[in-house]
Amino acid sequence: MTITTEANADAGENGALHRAIGWKDAFWMASGVPALVLFSIGGIAATIGNPSWIIWMLSVSFGFLQAFVYAEIAGLFPSKSGGASVYGAAAWVRYSKIIAPLSVWCNWLAWTPVLAIGGGLAAGYALTALFGADSSINAWEITLLNLDFLNSGLTLRINTTSVVGTGILLAVFALQHHGISRAAKIQTVVGLAVLIPLLIVGVVPLLTGAVLSENLTPIIPVSGAWNIEGTTLFLGGLFIAAWSAYAFETAICYTSEFKDPKRDTVRSIIAAGVVCVVIYTLVPLSFQGVLGVEGMLQPGIVDGSAVAGAMAGMVGGGGVVAKVMVVMLFLALVLAIMTSMAGSSRTLYQGSVDGWLPRYLSHANQHGAPTSAMWTDLGFNLILLMMSDYLFVLAVSNCCYLVFDFLNLHSGWLHRIDNGGAHRPWKAPTILLWVGGSLAFVNAVLLGAGANVWGEGTLRSAAIAIALILPVFAYRHYITDKGKFPEAMLEDLAVGGSRDLSVRKAGMLPYLTLAAGVAVVIVANQIFQL
């Protein structure tokens, strides 16, 4: 069995993850998530207008309610790593061989682009700080490929940003090469350097009266009315905000590395959720309350390059404070990259252990770092770094995220039916399972209605990306494993007392749920259009 147990963890067995951290470490490993609000705060304001601060509050509230479902299913599998999609896949595999790996694949496709987007933005900050925004070095570019068939104007190119971004990703890889324990210590220090300034930016303008009510009202979209167009824009805002505001569920990616998974799992995700609720409420409120929508429409805010100067102005700081904010933003982006690399690589690792993804991904080095998965993450993101439109990458990524989210929120009640007798270290109130299932359909509406707000080819490109799991899984399952699942995965299915995949206590309910989800996406796509 590839995954480590408590007995062999202390021995430092090669090729396995090590039980070396507690819930506080996992909290700091997820501390890059609050900084993700800065990725799209300007883009959402530019697209939706005044209601953007409401969007962030709603989105993080949805994410917090969903977290209780994830906390319960994570507790069922103390020897699994990789996050909610892995725990949810164990519920769906009884009903469809392809739905289970699709969930894991979509979760990885959602998380891994943080490396490219964060690396590109961090490189942009560094280049601007060193050479100035108008320097010729920032204008150098070689176009490799036209990708108009995916989205108008999209290209694959090499420029200074992609080169420097590559260096940043390699540095993060080196920091995580020595295992989860060292990475958590590094992220604790960097996390404090990021979260404290974010809290200051969120709180100080409210205390000084710099947040003006006229900048927050009237709550009407840029279309001028709450008609179909205005509602579509609002749903598009909720769609893109979900990518950031739900993402603290990455705190449970490390279950098989917890010293006490029964206790640490629920504590890590709830603690991360509370911090995100605070940050995602205060920071957008202060940004818009001080700058107004017009201020947030400045190109430097929309693309993120001038966010540091704006933040310095919000707290009454001058040039020195602005430079401190630039450093903080750079660290925030590096922190987000570290969080993503740690979580997404473990999703690949566990997906391989469970038989969904290629076998080579289940290798870990002597420090317990899943290095094969980390190299795969890195290689994929070096390609994404060369994309000319990071917001389009984010939107496609989020389509995948909402597909994963739909499947995993429903896996909560599926596990209750099929594994009702299993021991649950923490059991969510039943009402929260109902809330989670309902929010799954809300997210299906966001997928259908909101995706194309961010580019005509968004939903189509996401469908192509998601479909790539078909040949990947087929090769692993039918060629490598000869149609049989690994023992490690089958052992985990026994949490409810049976390894028999033919035992399906939920009957037709999962299939009806899937059909309803597809129908909601199609109907929402047809109704809500610009």
GUDRENFI-643795 format. One record per residue (C-alpha): x, y, z; residue number from 1; residue in three letters; chain. Coordinates in steps of 0.2 Angstrom, whole numbers, always signed. Layout:
BEGIN
REC;X;Y;Z;NUM;Ala;A
...
//
This chain:
BEGIN
REC;+0;+0;+0;1;Met;A
REC;+8;+16;-5;2;Thr;A
REC;+0;+28;+8;3;Ile;A
REC;+9;+29;+24;4;Thr;A
REC;+2;+24;+41;5;Thr;A
REC;+6;+31;+58;6;Glu;A
REC;+17;+16;+61;7;Ala;A
REC;+28;+19;+46;8;Asn;A
REC;+27;+38;+46;9;Ala;A
REC;+40;+40;+60;10;Asp;A
REC;+51;+28;+51;11;Ala;A
REC;+52;+40;+36;12;Gly;A
REC;+47;+27;+23;13;Glu;A
REC;+52;+32;+6;14;Asn;A
REC;+39;+33;-8;15;Gly;A
REC;+25;+39;+4;16;Ala;A
REC;+18;+54;+12;17;Leu;A
REC;+23;+57;+31;18;His;A
REC;+12;+61;+46;19;Arg;A
REC;+21;+76;+51;20;Ala;A
REC;+9;+91;+53;21;Ile;A
REC;-5;+96;+64;22;Gly;A
REC;-21;+107;+60;23;Trp;A
REC;-12;+123;+63;24;Lys;A
REC;+1;+118;+50;25;Asp;A
REC;-13;+114;+37;26;Ala;A
REC;-21;+131;+41;27;Phe;A
REC;-4;+140;+36;28;Trp;A
REC;-3;+129;+21;29;Met;A
REC;-20;+136;+16;30;Ala;A
REC;-15;+153;+20;31;Ser;A
REC;-12;+158;+2;32;Gly;A
REC;-31;+157;-1;33;Val;A
REC;-35;+174;+6;34;Pro;A
REC;-23;+182;-6;35;Ala;A
REC;-32;+175;-21;36;Leu;A
REC;-45;+189;-18;37;Val;A
REC;-33;+201;-26;38;Leu;A
REC;-32;+191;-42;39;Phe;A
REC;-49;+196;-48;40;Ser;A
REC;-56;+210;-37;41;Ile;A
REC;-53;+222;-51;42;Gly;A
REC;-59;+211;-65;43;Gly;A
REC;-76;+208;-55;44;Ile;A
REC;-78;+226;-52;45;Ala;A
REC;-75;+231;-70;46;Ala;A
REC;-88;+218;-76;47;Thr;A
REC;-102;+220;-64;48;Ile;A
REC;-100;+237;-56;49;Gly;A
REC;-107;+242;-39;50;Asn;A
REC;-113;+225;-33;51;Pro;A
REC;-96;+218;-33;52;Ser;A
REC;-93;+219;-14;53;Trp;A
REC;-110;+210;-12;54;Ile;A
REC;-103;+196;-23;55;Ile;A
REC;-88;+193;-13;56;Trp;A
REC;-98;+192;+3;57;Met;A
REC;-111;+180;-4;58;Leu;A
REC;-97;+169;-12;59;Ser;A
REC;-87;+166;+3;60;Val;A
REC;-103;+163;+13;61;Ser;A
REC;-107;+149;+0;62;Phe;A
REC;-89;+142;+2;63;Gly;A
REC;-90;+142;+21;64;Phe;A
REC;-107;+132;+21;65;Leu;A
REC;-100;+120;+9;66;Gln;A
REC;-85;+117;+20;67;Ala;A
REC;-95;+107;+33;68;Phe;A
REC;-99;+94;+20;69;Val;A
REC;-81;+92;+15;70;Tyr;A
REC;-75;+91;+33;71;Ala;A
REC;-87;+76;+36;72;Glu;A
REC;-81;+66;+21;73;Ile;A
REC;-63;+70;+24;74;Ala;A
REC;-64;+62;+41;75;Gly;A
REC;-70;+45;+33;76;Leu;A
REC;-53;+43;+25;77;Phe;A
REC;-38;+47;+37;78;Pro;A
REC;-26;+38;+26;79;Ser;A
REC;-30;+48;+10;80;Lys;A
REC;-22;+64;+4;81;Ser;A
REC;-27;+76;-10;82;Gly;A
REC;-42;+85;-4;83;Gly;A
REC;-61;+84;-6;84;Ala;A
REC;-62;+78;-23;85;Ser;A
REC;-53;+62;-18;86;Val;A
REC;-65;+59;-4;87;Tyr;A
REC;-80;+62;-15;88;Gly;A
REC;-73;+51;-29;89;Ala;A
REC;-74;+36;-16;90;Ala;A
REC;-93;+40;-16;91;Ala;A
REC;-96;+41;-34;92;Trp;A
REC;-85;+26;-40;93;Val;A
REC;-99;+14;-35;94;Arg;A
REC;-111;+22;-48;95;Tyr;A
REC;-99;+27;-62;96;Ser;A
REC;-81;+23;-66;97;Lys;A
REC;-78;+39;-75;98;Ile;A
REC;-87;+51;-64;99;Ile;A
REC;-75;+47;-49;100;Ala;A
REC;-59;+52;-59;101;Pro;A
REC;-68;+66;-68;102;Leu;A
REC;-70;+74;-50;103;Ser;A
REC;-52;+72;-46;104;Val;A
REC;-47;+79;-63;105;Trp;A
REC;-58;+94;-62;106;Cys;A
REC;-51;+98;-45;107;Asn;A
REC;-34;+97;-51;108;Trp;A
REC;-38;+108;-66;109;Leu;A
REC;-46;+121;-55;110;Ala;A
REC;-31;+122;-43;111;Trp;A
REC;-15;+120;-53;112;Thr;A
REC;-17;+136;-64;113;Pro;A
REC;-14;+146;-48;114;Val;A
REC;+4;+142;-51;115;Leu;A
REC;+4;+150;-68;116;Ala;A
REC;-7;+165;-64;117;Ile;A
REC;+2;+169;-48;118;Gly;A
REC;+19;+167;-56;119;Gly;A
REC;+14;+178;-70;120;Gly;A
REC;+7;+192;-58;121;Leu;A
REC;+22;+190;-46;122;Ala;A
REC;+34;+192;-61;123;Ala;A
REC;+25;+207;-67;124;Gly;A
REC;+27;+215;-50;125;Tyr;A
REC;+45;+211;-49;126;Ala;A
REC;+48;+218;-67;127;Leu;A
REC;+38;+234;-64;128;Thr;A
REC;+47;+237;-47;129;Ala;A
REC;+65;+234;-55;130;Leu;A
REC;+63;+242;-72;131;Phe;A
REC;+47;+252;-73;132;Gly;A
REC;+30;+249;-81;133;Ala;A
REC;+36;+257;-98;134;Asp;A
REC;+53;+248;-99;135;Ser;A
REC;+57;+240;-116;136;Ser;A
REC;+61;+224;-106;137;Ile;A
REC;+42;+222;-102;138;Asn;A
REC;+37;+224;-120;139;Ala;A
REC;+48;+210;-127;140;Trp;A
REC;+38;+196;-133;141;Glu;A
REC;+39;+181;-146;142;Ile;A
REC;+22;+174;-152;143;Thr;A
REC;+23;+155;-153;144;Leu;A
REC;+5;+150;-158;145;Leu;A
REC;-12;+158;-161;146;Asn;A
REC;-26;+151;-151;147;Leu;A
REC;-41;+161;-158;148;Asp;A
REC;-50;+144;-159;149;Phe;A
REC;-51;+144;-140;150;Leu;A
REC;-54;+162;-137;151;Asn;A
REC;-53;+178;-148;152;Ser;A
REC;-36;+186;-146;153;Gly;A
REC;-28;+172;-136;154;Leu;A
REC;-10;+167;-140;155;Thr;A
REC;+4;+157;-134;156;Leu;A
REC;+19;+168;-132;157;Arg;A
REC;+36;+169;-123;158;Ile;A
REC;+40;+186;-114;159;Asn;A
REC;+49;+192;-100;160;Thr;A
REC;+35;+189;-88;161;Thr;A
REC;+34;+171;-93;162;Ser;A
REC;+53;+169;-91;163;Val;A
REC;+54;+177;-73;164;Val;A
REC;+38;+168;-68;165;Gly;A
REC;+46;+151;-73;166;Thr;A
REC;+60;+156;-61;167;Gly;A
REC;+48;+159;-47;168;Ile;A
REC;+39;+143;-49;169;Leu;A
REC;+56;+133;-49;170;Leu;A
REC;+60;+142;-32;171;Ala;A
REC;+44;+137;-25;172;Val;A
REC;+47;+119;-31;173;Phe;A
REC;+63;+119;-22;174;Ala;A
REC;+55;+126;-5;175;Leu;A
REC;+43;+111;-6;176;Gln;A
REC;+55;+98;-11;177;His;A
REC;+60;+94;+7;178;His;A
REC;+42;+89;+13;179;Gly;A
REC;+27;+96;+21;180;Ile;A
REC;+34;+100;+38;181;Ser;A
REC;+47;+112;+31;182;Arg;A
REC;+35;+119;+19;183;Ala;A
REC;+22;+123;+33;184;Ala;A
REC;+36;+132;+43;185;Lys;A
REC;+40;+143;+28;186;Ile;A
REC;+22;+146;+25;187;Gln;A
REC;+19;+151;+43;188;Thr;A
REC;+31;+165;+42;189;Val;A
REC;+26;+171;+24;190;Val;A
REC;+8;+169;+29;191;Gly;A
REC;+9;+181;+44;192;Leu;A
REC;+18;+194;+32;193;Ala;A
REC;+3;+193;+20;194;Val;A
REC;-12;+191;+31;195;Leu;A
REC;-8;+205;+43;196;Ile;A
REC;-7;+218;+29;197;Pro;A
REC;-23;+212;+21;198;Leu;A
REC;-32;+214;+38;199;Leu;A
REC;-25;+231;+40;200;Ile;A
REC;-31;+236;+22;201;Val;A
REC;-48;+229;+27;202;Gly;A
REC;-50;+237;+44;203;Val;A
REC;-41;+254;+44;204;Val;A
REC;-52;+262;+30;205;Pro;A
REC;-67;+257;+40;206;Leu;A
REC;-61;+264;+56;207;Leu;A
REC;-55;+281;+48;208;Thr;A
REC;-71;+283;+39;209;Gly;A
REC;-63;+282;+22;210;Ala;A
REC;-76;+270;+16;211;Val;A
REC;-90;+280;+8;212;Leu;A
REC;-107;+274;+6;213;Ser;A
REC;-110;+282;-10;214;Glu;A
REC;-96;+271;-17;215;Asn;A
REC;-106;+256;-12;216;Leu;A
REC;-123;+261;-18;217;Thr;A
REC;-134;+260;-28;218;Pro;A
REC;-133;+241;-29;219;Ile;A
REC;-136;+241;-48;220;Ile;A
REC;-125;+232;-61;221;Pro;A
REC;-116;+242;-75;222;Val;A
REC;-130;+237;-87;223;Ser;A
REC;-141;+249;-77;224;Gly;A
REC;-155;+238;-72;225;Ala;A
REC;-159;+221;-64;226;Trp;A
REC;-165;+213;-81;227;Asn;A
REC;-158;+198;-89;228;Ile;A
REC;-142;+206;-94;229;Glu;A
REC;-139;+213;-76;230;Gly;A
REC;-143;+197;-68;231;Thr;A
REC;-131;+188;-80;232;Thr;A
REC;-117;+200;-75;233;Leu;A
REC;-121;+197;-57;234;Phe;A
REC;-120;+178;-59;235;Leu;A
REC;-104;+180;-69;236;Gly;A
REC;-97;+189;-54;237;Gly;A
REC;-102;+175;-42;238;Leu;A
REC;-95;+162;-55;239;Phe;A
REC;-77;+170;-55;240;Ile;A
REC;-77;+174;-37;241;Ala;A
REC;-80;+155;-32;242;Ala;A
REC;-63;+151;-39;243;Trp;A
REC;-55;+161;-25;244;Ser;A
REC;-69;+161;-11;245;Ala;A
REC;-72;+143;-10;246;Tyr;A
REC;-53;+138;-11;247;Ala;A
REC;-49;+136;+7;248;Phe;A
REC;-56;+118;+6;249;Glu;A
REC;-37;+115;+1;250;Thr;A
REC;-34;+114;+20;251;Ala;A
REC;-40;+96;+20;252;Ile;A
REC;-28;+91;+6;253;Cys;A
REC;-16;+84;+20;254;Tyr;A
REC;-27;+71;+29;255;Thr;A
REC;-14;+57;+27;256;Ser;A
REC;+0;+69;+33;257;Glu;A
REC;-9;+74;+49;258;Phe;A
REC;-3;+67;+66;259;Lys;A
REC;-21;+66;+72;260;Asp;A
REC;-32;+66;+57;261;Pro;A
REC;-48;+64;+67;262;Lys;A
REC;-45;+80;+76;263;Arg;A
REC;-35;+90;+63;264;Asp;A
REC;-46;+88;+48;265;Thr;A
REC;-61;+98;+54;266;Val;A
REC;-51;+111;+64;267;Arg;A
REC;-40;+115;+49;268;Ser;A
REC;-54;+118;+36;269;Ile;A
REC;-65;+128;+48;270;Ile;A
REC;-51;+139;+54;271;Ala;A
REC;-46;+143;+36;272;Ala;A
REC;-64;+146;+32;273;Gly;A
REC;-66;+159;+46;274;Val;A
REC;-51;+169;+41;275;Val;A
REC;-57;+169;+23;276;Cys;A
REC;-74;+175;+28;277;Val;A
REC;-66;+190;+37;278;Val;A
REC;-54;+194;+23;279;Ile;A
REC;-66;+191;+8;280;Tyr;A
REC;-79;+203;+17;281;Thr;A
REC;-67;+217;+23;282;Leu;A
REC;-55;+219;+9;283;Val;A
REC;-67;+220;-6;284;Pro;A
REC;-78;+232;+5;285;Leu;A
REC;-64;+243;+9;286;Ser;A
REC;-57;+243;-9;287;Phe;A
REC;-73;+248;-17;288;Gln;A
REC;-78;+260;-2;289;Gly;A
REC;-62;+270;-4;290;Val;A
REC;-59;+269;-23;291;Leu;A
REC;-76;+268;-29;292;Gly;A
REC;-80;+257;-45;293;Val;A
REC;-72;+271;-56;294;Glu;A
REC;-56;+269;-46;295;Gly;A
REC;-56;+251;-47;296;Met;A
REC;-58;+252;-66;297;Leu;A
REC;-41;+259;-68;298;Gln;A
REC;-30;+247;-79;299;Pro;A
REC;-18;+244;-65;300;Gly;A
REC;-31;+238;-53;301;Ile;A
REC;-40;+227;-66;302;Val;A
REC;-24;+218;-71;303;Asp;A
REC;-17;+219;-53;304;Gly;A
REC;-1;+229;-57;305;Ser;A
REC;-6;+245;-47;306;Ala;A
REC;-15;+236;-32;307;Val;A
REC;+0;+239;-21;308;Ala;A
REC;-1;+258;-23;309;Gly;A
REC;-19;+258;-21;310;Ala;A
REC;-18;+248;-5;311;Met;A
REC;-5;+261;+2;312;Ala;A
REC;-16;+275;-2;313;Gly;A
REC;-31;+267;+7;314;Met;A
REC;-21;+266;+24;315;Val;A
REC;-14;+284;+22;316;Gly;A
REC;+4;+278;+17;317;Gly;A
REC;+17;+286;+6;318;Gly;A
REC;+30;+280;-5;319;Gly;A
REC;+38;+269;+9;320;Val;A
REC;+22;+261;+13;321;Val;A
REC;+18;+258;-6;322;Ala;A
REC;+35;+249;-7;323;Lys;A
REC;+31;+238;+8;324;Val;A
REC;+14;+234;+0;325;Met;A
REC;+23;+229;-16;326;Val;A
REC;+34;+217;-6;327;Val;A
REC;+18;+211;+3;328;Met;A
REC;+9;+208;-13;329;Leu;A
REC;+24;+198;-21;330;Phe;A
REC;+24;+187;-5;331;Leu;A
REC;+5;+185;-6;332;Ala;A
REC;+7;+178;-24;333;Leu;A
REC;+21;+167;-19;334;Val;A
REC;+11;+161;-4;335;Leu;A
REC;-4;+157;-16;336;Ala;A
REC;+8;+147;-27;337;Ile;A
REC;+15;+137;-13;338;Met;A
REC;-3;+133;-7;339;Thr;A
REC;-8;+128;-24;340;Ser;A
REC;+8;+117;-28;341;Met;A
REC;+6;+108;-11;342;Ala;A
REC;-13;+105;-14;343;Gly;A
REC;-14;+101;-32;344;Ser;A
REC;+2;+90;-32;345;Ser;A
REC;-6;+79;-18;346;Arg;A
REC;-22;+78;-28;347;Thr;A
REC;-12;+71;-42;348;Leu;A
REC;-3;+59;-30;349;Tyr;A
REC;-18;+52;-22;350;Gln;A
REC;-27;+51;-39;351;Gly;A
REC;-13;+40;-45;352;Ser;A
REC;-13;+29;-29;353;Val;A
REC;-32;+26;-31;354;Asp;A
REC;-30;+21;-49;355;Gly;A
REC;-37;+36;-58;356;Trp;A
REC;-21;+44;-65;357;Leu;A
REC;-5;+38;-72;358;Pro;A
REC;+5;+27;-60;359;Arg;A
REC;+21;+37;-60;360;Tyr;A
REC;+12;+51;-50;361;Leu;A
REC;+12;+41;-34;362;Ser;A
REC;+30;+43;-31;363;His;A
REC;+36;+53;-16;364;Ala;A
REC;+54;+57;-11;365;Asn;A
REC;+63;+53;+5;366;Gln;A
REC;+56;+68;+13;367;His;A
REC;+38;+63;+9;368;Gly;A
REC;+36;+76;-5;369;Ala;A
REC;+26;+70;-20;370;Pro;A
REC;+39;+75;-32;371;Thr;A
REC;+33;+67;-48;372;Ser;A
REC;+16;+76;-46;373;Ala;A
REC;+25;+92;-42;374;Met;A
REC;+36;+91;-58;375;Trp;A
REC;+20;+87;-68;376;Thr;A
REC;+11;+102;-60;377;Asp;A
REC;+26;+113;-64;378;Leu;A
REC;+28;+107;-83;379;Gly;A
REC;+9;+110;-86;380;Phe;A
REC;+10;+128;-79;381;Asn;A
REC;+25;+132;-89;382;Leu;A
REC;+14;+131;-104;383;Ile;A
REC;+0;+141;-95;384;Leu;A
REC;+12;+154;-91;385;Leu;A
REC;+14;+158;-109;386;Met;A
REC;-4;+161;-112;387;Met;A
REC;-8;+179;-116;388;Ser;A
REC;-24;+181;-106;389;Asp;A
REC;-23;+175;-88;390;Tyr;A
REC;-41;+180;-84;391;Leu;A
REC;-47;+168;-98;392;Phe;A
REC;-36;+154;-90;393;Val;A
REC;-44;+158;-73;394;Leu;A
REC;-62;+157;-80;395;Ala;A
REC;-59;+140;-89;396;Val;A
REC;-51;+134;-73;397;Ser;A
REC;-66;+139;-63;398;Asn;A
REC;-78;+129;-74;399;Cys;A
REC;-69;+114;-69;400;Cys;A
REC;-69;+119;-51;401;Tyr;A
REC;-88;+121;-51;402;Leu;A
REC;-90;+103;-59;403;Val;A
REC;-80;+96;-45;404;Phe;A
REC;-89;+106;-32;405;Asp;A
REC;-106;+99;-39;406;Phe;A
REC;-100;+81;-38;407;Leu;A
REC;-92;+83;-21;408;Asn;A
REC;-107;+92;-12;409;Leu;A
REC;-118;+78;-17;410;His;A
REC;-105;+65;-11;411;Ser;A
REC;-109;+70;+6;412;Gly;A
REC;-127;+62;+6;413;Trp;A
REC;-120;+48;-5;414;Leu;A
REC;-108;+43;+9;415;His;A
REC;-122;+44;+21;416;Arg;A
REC;-132;+32;+11;417;Ile;A
REC;-119;+20;+6;418;Asp;A
REC;-108;+21;+22;419;Asn;A
REC;-121;+26;+35;420;Gly;A
REC;-113;+14;+48;421;Gly;A
REC;-95;+21;+46;422;Ala;A
REC;-86;+30;+60;423;His;A
REC;-86;+49;+57;424;Arg;A
REC;-74;+59;+68;425;Pro;A
REC;-85;+74;+64;426;Trp;A
REC;-103;+73;+58;427;Lys;A
REC;-111;+88;+50;428;Ala;A
REC;-129;+92;+55;429;Pro;A
REC;-140;+84;+42;430;Thr;A
REC;-147;+101;+37;431;Ile;A
REC;-130;+107;+31;432;Leu;A
REC;-129;+92;+19;433;Leu;A
REC;-146;+98;+12;434;Trp;A
REC;-138;+116;+11;435;Val;A
REC;-123;+108;+2;436;Gly;A
REC;-134;+99;-10;437;Gly;A
REC;-144;+115;-14;438;Ser;A
REC;-128;+125;-16;439;Leu;A
REC;-122;+112;-29;440;Ala;A
REC;-137;+117;-40;441;Phe;A
REC;-134;+135;-37;442;Val;A
REC;-116;+132;-43;443;Asn;A
REC;-123;+123;-58;444;Ala;A
REC;-133;+139;-62;445;Val;A
REC;-117;+149;-60;446;Leu;A
REC;-108;+138;-72;447;Leu;A
REC;-121;+139;-86;448;Gly;A
REC;-125;+157;-84;449;Ala;A
REC;-108;+165;-79;450;Gly;A
REC;-95;+156;-89;451;Ala;A
REC;-97;+165;-105;452;Asn;A
REC;-97;+182;-97;453;Val;A
REC;-79;+179;-96;454;Trp;A
REC;-76;+175;-115;455;Gly;A
REC;-87;+166;-128;456;Glu;A
REC;-76;+151;-128;457;Gly;A
REC;-75;+148;-109;458;Thr;A
REC;-87;+134;-107;459;Leu;A
REC;-82;+126;-124;460;Arg;A
REC;-63;+126;-118;461;Ser;A
REC;-68;+119;-101;462;Ala;A
REC;-77;+105;-109;463;Ala;A
REC;-62;+100;-120;464;Ile;A
REC;-50;+101;-104;465;Ala;A
REC;-62;+90;-94;466;Ile;A
REC;-64;+77;-108;467;Ala;A
REC;-45;+74;-107;468;Leu;A
REC;-48;+63;-92;469;Ile;A
REC;-56;+50;-103;470;Leu;A
REC;-40;+44;-112;471;Pro;A
REC;-30;+47;-96;472;Val;A
REC;-41;+36;-86;473;Phe;A
REC;-44;+23;-99;474;Ala;A
REC;-25;+21;-101;475;Tyr;A
REC;-22;+19;-82;476;Arg;A
REC;-37;+8;-79;477;His;A
REC;-38;-3;-94;478;Tyr;A
REC;-20;-4;-100;479;Ile;A
REC;-9;-2;-84;480;Thr;A
REC;-21;-10;-71;481;Asp;A
REC;-30;-22;-83;482;Lys;A
REC;-47;-16;-78;483;Gly;A
REC;-44;-18;-59;484;Lys;A
REC;-43;-5;-46;485;Phe;A
REC;-28;-4;-34;486;Pro;A
REC;-30;-13;-17;487;Glu;A
REC;-27;+4;-8;488;Ala;A
REC;-43;+11;-16;489;Met;A
REC;-53;-4;-12;490;Leu;A
REC;-48;-5;+6;491;Glu;A
REC;-54;+13;+8;492;Asp;A
REC;-71;+8;+1;493;Leu;A
REC;-73;-3;+16;494;Ala;A
REC;-76;+11;+28;495;Val;A
REC;-94;+7;+26;496;Gly;A
REC;-91;-12;+28;497;Gly;A
REC;-91;-17;+10;498;Ser;A
REC;-78;-17;-4;499;Arg;A
REC;-90;-23;-17;500;Asp;A
REC;-93;-9;-30;501;Leu;A
REC;-109;-17;-35;502;Ser;A
REC;-117;-12;-19;503;Val;A
REC;-127;+4;-23;504;Arg;A
REC;-139;+8;-9;505;Lys;A
REC;-144;+25;-17;506;Ala;A
REC;-151;+17;-32;507;Gly;A
REC;-155;+29;-46;508;Met;A
REC;-153;+45;-36;509;Leu;A
REC;-135;+48;-41;510;Pro;A
REC;-140;+47;-59;511;Tyr;A
REC;-155;+58;-57;512;Leu;A
REC;-144;+71;-48;513;Thr;A
REC;-132;+71;-62;514;Leu;A
REC;-146;+73;-75;515;Ala;A
REC;-153;+87;-66;516;Ala;A
REC;-136;+96;-64;517;Gly;A
REC;-133;+95;-83;518;Val;A
REC;-151;+101;-86;519;Ala;A
REC;-149;+116;-74;520;Val;A
REC;-132;+121;-83;521;Val;A
REC;-141;+120;-101;522;Ile;A
REC;-156;+130;-95;523;Val;A
REC;-146;+143;-86;524;Ala;A
REC;-135;+145;-101;525;Asn;A
REC;-150;+148;-113;526;Gln;A
REC;-159;+160;-101;527;Ile;A
REC;-145;+171;-95;528;Phe;A
REC;-136;+179;-109;529;Gln;A
REC;-128;+196;-113;530;Leu;A
//
